[in-house]
Amino acid sequence: MKTAENTRGTGSDGPRKRVLCVLCGLPAAGKSTFARALAHRLRQEQGWAVGVVAYDDVMPDAFLAGARARRAPSQWKLLRQELLKYLEYFLMAVINGCQMSVPPSRTEAMWEDFITCLKDQDLIFSAAYEAQSCYLLTKTAVSRPLFLVLDDNFYYQSMRYEVYQLARKYSLGFCQLFLDCPLETCLQRNSQRPQALPPETIHLMERKLEKPNPEKNAWEHNSLTIPSPACASEASLEVTDLLLTALENPVKYAEDNMEQKVNFQCRFNVNQKEQLFGNQEGFSEMTFKQRWERANHAAIWRIILGNEHIKCRSPEKRPLSMG
């Protein structure tokens, strides 16, 4: 296991290291409890700056109101992307060592909850500078290794991939922690909450859940599955090792450039196949997903790419409405 001596505290003269961590799992799986315990341990043992961004805390009004009104999936997606934009504003300030500016377009209540989240974890100062046009970062945020945990369900891999893209954009470390809690336990805990989700929503989410799959998605290679919250303490060494690996190995922008080229080649191969074989066996009437599956056949790779180890990334799913 790696040691943390060179990443501890504030004394490093090298570039500051930062990690985005996706904490995912079903509702009521114990993610928030796990995140709080992890943040406390990393601050005490590693001397890191840690920020936990729990989606339920930052956007409770938007999400609960949306659930009652049966908010459309596209609106859910916009809310999530808006929160990632807030996070990007914070990251830009940390990386550049400057004040955090206020997004010109924002949902005021959600932005205020996000600001409160950062203040409570000693990442920005309580008093805004110049009548809330920007916020000053604390010494903790800019002088120590920074570890940001995004606590949400993230049941589709496409949701997690958006966080990976943000890490890649700024050459940050990236990792995933999946709490694999039994469905019945989640349902029981959810029923005891003041604002419980409908049980059918959790059942549907469990059926649609796409667990981290490093074998299928290379960008998910820094992932760890924790069988249940009860095993969290036993997995602490594995978790620390994963975080240190992510800290020391930030995502390189070139990695995603190659992925984009591969996906473009996949689509190009589909078009080439249709041109070569025309409407044979109903090929032109197929959906893109069906075309993708056929084009991904090993024989086609050998003919066109000459490389059997490159695979297309499957089409992304749309978010599940909580209504």
JOFEN-V755551 format. One record per backbone hydrogen bond with DSSP energy under -1.0 kcal/mol. NH is the residue of the N-H (numbers start at 1). CO is the residue of the C=O. If there is no record, write none. Layout:
NH,CO
NH,CO
//
This chain:
7,4
9,46
19,146
20,173
21,148
22,175
23,150
24,177
25,153
29,26
34,30
35,31
36,32
37,33
38,34
39,35
40,36
41,37
42,38
43,39
44,40
45,41
46,42
48,42
49,145
51,147
53,149
55,151
57,54
58,54
59,55
63,59
64,60
65,61
66,62
67,63
68,64
69,65
71,66
76,72
77,73
78,74
79,75
80,76
81,77
82,78
83,79
84,80
85,81
86,82
87,83
88,84
89,85
90,86
91,87
92,88
93,89
94,90
95,91
96,92
98,93
100,135
102,133
111,107
112,108
113,109
114,110
115,111
116,112
117,113
118,114
119,115
120,116
122,119
123,118
125,136
129,134
133,129
134,129
135,100
138,123
142,138
143,139
144,140
146,17
147,49
148,19
149,51
150,21
151,53
152,23
160,156
161,157
162,158
164,160
165,161
166,162
167,163
168,164
169,165
170,166
171,168
172,167
173,18
175,20
176,222
177,22
178,224
179,24
180,226
181,179
186,182
187,183
188,184
189,185
190,186
191,187
193,190
201,198
202,198
203,199
204,200
205,201
206,202
207,203
208,204
209,205
210,155
217,213
220,217
221,218
223,221
224,176
226,178
231,228
232,229
235,231
236,233
239,235
240,236
241,237
242,238
243,239
244,240
245,241
246,242
247,243
248,244
251,172
255,252
257,253
258,254
259,255
260,256
261,257
262,258
263,259
264,260
265,261
266,262
267,263
268,264
269,265
270,266
271,267
272,268
273,269
274,270
275,271
276,272
277,273
278,274
280,277
282,279
283,280
286,283
291,287
292,288
293,289
294,290
295,291
296,292
297,294
301,297
302,298
303,299
304,300
305,301
306,301
//
